[in-house]
């Protein structure tokens, strides 16, 4: 997959920006480090961080593949990862998530109020990271453009989350509605990753819209795979609670079931509460009606669209192959 050296550089940038040293941490710093996987819940430093770092690695790969210096993208990549981690804090609050990356969530350990503090602090650290791009030779006007792209992505993310939360009250959501929602959530950060990666190189700026399109399509494929895992994923492997059915999320499997079997799926979603045993029953019901297979088909479809755009982007070797392998990884998650 994408150069592991990229991840090390991004993680080092994040650790430096957060002031994560080798001594035990206290208070807010402990909670931030714990969420990032840099420390345990007592503030004792850990060597290995948690998370996939997909979005920052994608940003750096796009920059390198278009002939730029990926080191110049490191601060923006760190900022994007911090934005993503901020969104996870608020996701866990809104979803009442108990586990993420194989450990209890910040919300589960310290409560909602402190989790909000962590999320707000991380969002500030994200902007500070982007501003450090100037120290890597990124012109100030480009840094401001990058900051604008990322801030707009957060607004899109919030709009998508608003639609997601509102959708739990409707029984007539279509696949088209779902796709608009997803491209305003997961697609927003993937699109920003590719757009900013293209902005960090100065040779082919005309290709920036194509890079953004690639990110949106990759993000859609990734979210569909994530929706699959939210119902059929092994929690020990995925590292978070597979609670999409009990939370009545309008994930793609649920939307597909509503479109094909509105009365049956509608009856389940109209119940005041869905228990884990209800979720088990719905899961089997979906499988029997081909919803699981259709979800996988949709992930394959969007990965194919992304591959077509990847061809159009014309990345240098080996970056084209690296992103092609990343799409394979996305599809493997939904099998």
N, C-alpha and C positions, 0 to 999 in steps of 0.2 A: 504494500500500500504506500501512500504518500510518505516521502522522506521523514524518518523518525527524528532526524536532526532538526527539522522544522518544529516539531512538537517541543523538543527540549528548549529551543530558543524562545518560543512563545511562553512556555511555563516559567523560564528564567525571568522574562520580562514582567510577567504577572507577579511572581514572587518579589521581585525587586520593587515594583510599584506599590505592592501591599505592605512592604517592610517586613517580609517574613524572614526572620533570621533563624539561628540555631537554638536559641534559648526558649524555654516555655513561654507561652503567650497568655494574655489575660483579657477578660471582658469581651468587648466587641471583636477584637482581633482573633480571639479563640474561635468565635462563631464563624467569622469569615473564613479563617483557615480550615476549619472543620468542613464547611460547605465545599470548599475547593479541593478537599482531600489532602491538604498540606499538614494537618494536625489531627489528633484525636480530640474527643470532647473535653479533655482536660487541658488542652493547649500544648501537648507534647508533640514536637515536630515529627512528621512522617516523611520517608524518602520518596515514596511513589504516590503521585497524584491520581485522582479519579477523573473519569470523563473521557470522551472519545476525541475531543478537540477537532471535530470534523470541519466546522465552519472556518476557524482560523487556518487550518491546513489547506482547505480549499482555496482560501484567499491567496496564500503564498504560492500555491501551485499555479494558479492563474497568472499571477505576476511573473513567475519564472517562465511559464510556458509561452508567454507573449514577449519574452526577451528582456524582461526587467530583472532587477536585483531583488530577490525575495527578502533579503535582510532589511531592506527599506520598508517592507510591509509588516515587520514584526510588531511595532507598537500598535498599529491599527488592528492587526490580528489579535493581539492581546485584548484590546478594547472590545472587539466583537465577542470574544469568548466570555468576557466579563458581563457583557450585555446578555448573552445567552444564559449565563449562570444566574443573573438577576431575575430573568424571566422564570427560571425554574423555582426560585424561592417563592415567587407569587403564585405560580402554578400549584405548588404544594399547599400553600395557604388556601387557595380557592377550591382545590380538589380534596382537601383534608388528607393529603398523601402522607403515609407513615414511613415509607422507605424509598431511598433513591441511591443508586450506585452501590447497592449492597450494604447500606447503613441507614439508621434512622434519619429522617429529615431534620433540618434545623428547627422547623415548626414543631416536630414531635419531641425534640429534646428540650427546647427553650421556650416554646409557646409562640403564639401568633404575634404578639407585640414585639418581641425581640427579633422574630423573623422579618418583620417589616423593617426594623432598623438595619438588619444585614442587607436586605434588598436595596434600600436607599443608599447605603454606603457604597455597595458594589457598583451601583449605577454611576456614582461620582467618580470612582476609580476608573471606570470604563472611559469616561470623557478625558480624564487626566492622561490615560495611556495614549489615546489618539493624539493629544497635543504634543506628546513626546516624539511624534513622527518627524517634526522639524529637526530634531537632533540626529536623525538618520539621513538627512539630506532631502527630505520631502519639502518642496516649496510651501510657504505659508498659505498661499491661495489654494493649493491642492489639499493641504491639511484641512482647511475650512470646508472644502467640497466633500472630503471624506467624512468629516464630522456631520455634515448635513445629510449625507446618504444614510449614515447609521442612525441619526436621530429620527429621520423619516421612517426608517425601518421599524424603530421602536413604536412610533405612532401607528404604523400599519399593524404591528403585532398587537397593540392594545385594541385596535378596531376589530381585528380578527378574534381576539379573546372575548370582546363584547358580544360579537355575533355568536360565538361558541356558547357562551353562558346563556344568551337569550334563546338559543335554538333548543335548549332542553325543555322548553315549554311547547314546542310545536311538533305536530305529527305529520306535516306535509312537506318536509325538507327534501329537495331533489338533489341529485348528484351534481348538477350545475351549481346549486347553492353551496354545496359542500366544497366544491373546487374553489369557488370565490373565497370562502372562509379560509381554506388551507393556504391559499396563495397570499393571504393577508397575515398568516401566522408563520408557520414553518417556512413557507416560500419567501417571506420577507427577509429573514436573516440569511438564507442561502443566496437569495438574489443580491443582497447587499455584500455578501462575502465575495462573490464573483465580480460585482461592479467595482468594489474598492480595490480588489486585486488588479483589475485592469487599469484603474486610475493610478496605481502605484508605479506603473511602468509608463514611459513617456514616448514609446515608439509607435504604438498603434492605438491611439485614443479613439479613433473612429469605430473600433470594435467593442467599445464599452457597452452599448445596448445589447449586443449579442451575448456578451458575458453575463449580463443581468438575466437575460432570457434563459440561459443555461442554468443559472442558479435557481430560478423559479421552478423550472421543470425538475431539477434534481430534488429540490425541497418538497415538491408535491409527491414524487416517488418515495422519498424518505418518510413523509408523514403517513402515506398509505401503508407502508411497511410497519410504521409505529402503531397505527390503528390495528393492524393484524395482531401485533404483539400485545396490545391492550386487552385482547380477548383470548387469544390462543397462545400467548407467550409463556414460557417457563419463568416464573418470578425469580428463581435462583440464578438463571442465566441472564435475564434482562436487567436485574438489579433494581427494579422498582415494582410497586404493587400493580398487578393487572386488574384494575377496578373499573374499566370503562363501562361495563354493563351495570354494575351496582350504582355507579354515578350517573347513569342514563346519558352518557355522552353521545352526541350525534356523530360518531365515528363513521367511516365509510361502510363497514359491515352493517351497522344499524340503519344507515340511509338506504343501502341496497335492499335490506329486508323490508323497510317501510314502503319502498316503491313497488316491490313485487308482492308483498303480503301485508298490506296496510292494516287489515282488521286484526290479524293475529299479533303482529308486532305492536300495533297500537294498544291492544289490551294490556300487554306487559308494561309498556312505557307509561300507561295511565295509572298503574298501581302507585300508591303513595310511597312505597319503599320496595326496592328490589334487594333481596337477600343474596348471599353467596350461593345458596342452593338454587334460587331462581336463576342466577347467572349461569350455573352449570346446566340447567335445563334449556335455557335459551341458546347456549353455546352448541349443544347437541342438535337442537332444532335448526339452527343456522347451517350447520354442517350437512344435515340431511337434505336441505333445500339448495345446496350449492353456493351459499353465500361466502363460505370460506374460499372456495375455488375462484369465485368472481373477484374477490378482493385481491388475490394473488395476480389475477389477469390484469387488473387495473394498475398494480404496481409495475408489472412488466411493460404495459403500454406507456406509462409515463417515463420509465427508464429508457425506452426506445426513442421517445421524443427527445430526451436529453442527449442521447447518443447522436441523433441527427444534428442537433445544435452544436455539439462538441466538434463534429466534422466541420461545420461552418466556421467555427472559431479558429480552427487551424493552429492549434498549439504545437510548439516545438516538441521533438522527442527528448526525453521519455515522458513528458507530462501528459500528452494525449493518452498514452497507455495507462498512466497512473490514475487518471480520472475515470477511464473505462473500468479499471479494477475497482474503483470506489463505487461505481454503479453496480458492479457485481456484488459487492458487499451489501449494498442497500437491498438488493433482491434476495440475498441469502437470509436476511433478517425476516423475510415474510414466507419462509418455507418451513 
